[in-house]
Amino acid sequence: MNAPLYNADILRLAASIPHHKRLEHAMATAEKRSPICGSRVTVDVGVDDAGRVSEVGLLVRACALGQASASLLAANILGRTPEELAAARDGLTGWLAREAERPDWPGLEVFTPALDYTARHPSIRLAFEAAAEAAAAAREAHAHA
């Protein structure tokens, strides 16, 4: 492994999380926690009539890797469907486990140095897991509103 785990790109992303404020009137919320390190990510979402994420708010209490992952998620979540978020979550999980190619989500290559650090994978996955769950619940709530 040539690249350091906590490199300048990871630290830059960790320090600049978009939408880093909870939504006052979220349609759905999901919180995920890593039992290994205690990292915790809460994602609030709202969806439009087409079921696409129209607003997002995050509360991130995580290590630099979890913060960087939340930053990449938040920068690219608006307009995404629950299915797209579930595919990104599943793709990220498979890639980290070296069972699949890196998913088509901007910026995830920054986590290449973390592939061999399996204890760090849960923290990297948190934001994507919470976002997929919240988006699906928000679309369901919106459909029954």
Buried (B, 14 or more C-beta within 10 A) or exposed (E): EEEEBBBEBBEEBBEEBBBBEEBEEBBBBBBBBBEEBEBBBBBBBBBBEEBBBBBBBBBBEBBBBBBBBBBBBBBBBBEBBBEBBBBBBBBBBBBBEEEEEBBEBEBBEBBBBBBEBEEBBBBBBBBBBBBBBBBBBBBBBBEEE
